[in-house]
């Protein structure tokens, strides 16, 4: 049995992307609102079926 742990930021966009001109991609702003952090735990036991 072995385990793994990681953490991820919870972020939210603060502005809507600007409409793109023909032939261009959407223009995103780099500003975001931080909504905390989560921890993800995973345990694996491949021999136990």
C-alpha positions as CSV (number, residue, x, y, z in Angstrom):
1,X,0.0,0.0,0.0
2,X,1.3,3.5,-0.8
3,X,-0.2,6.9,-0.7
4,X,0.1,10.3,-2.4
5,X,-0.7,13.8,-1.3
6,X,-1.1,17.1,-3.2
7,X,-2.6,20.5,-2.7
8,X,-4.4,22.7,-5.2
9,X,-5.4,26.3,-5.1
10,X,-9.1,27.2,-5.6
11,X,-9.3,30.3,-7.9
12,X,-12.1,32.2,-9.5
13,X,-11.9,34.5,-12.5
14,X,-12.7,38.1,-11.6
15,X,-13.5,39.3,-15.1
16,X,-15.1,37.9,-18.2
17,X,-12.8,37.3,-21.2
18,X,-13.0,40.0,-23.9
19,X,-14.6,39.1,-27.2
20,X,-12.0,38.1,-29.8
21,X,-11.4,39.9,-33.1
22,X,-11.9,37.6,-36.2
23,X,-8.9,35.3,-36.4
24,X,-7.7,35.9,-32.8
25,X,-8.1,34.0,-29.5
26,X,-10.0,35.2,-26.4
27,X,-8.2,37.8,-24.3
28,X,-8.0,36.6,-20.7
29,X,-7.0,38.8,-17.8
30,X,-4.4,37.3,-15.3
31,X,-6.3,38.7,-12.3
32,X,-8.0,36.1,-10.1
33,X,-9.6,35.7,-6.7
34,X,-8.2,33.1,-4.4
35,X,-10.7,30.9,-2.7
36,X,-8.5,28.8,-0.5
37,X,-6.5,25.6,-0.8
38,X,-7.6,21.9,-0.8
39,X,-5.6,18.9,0.1
40,X,-6.1,15.7,-2.0
41,X,-5.1,12.3,-0.5
42,X,-5.0,9.0,-2.4
43,X,-4.2,5.6,-1.1
44,X,-3.4,2.7,-3.4
45,X,-3.3,-1.0,-2.5
46,X,-2.9,-2.8,-5.9
47,X,-2.2,-6.3,-4.3
48,X,-5.5,-6.2,-2.3
49,X,-7.7,-6.3,-5.4
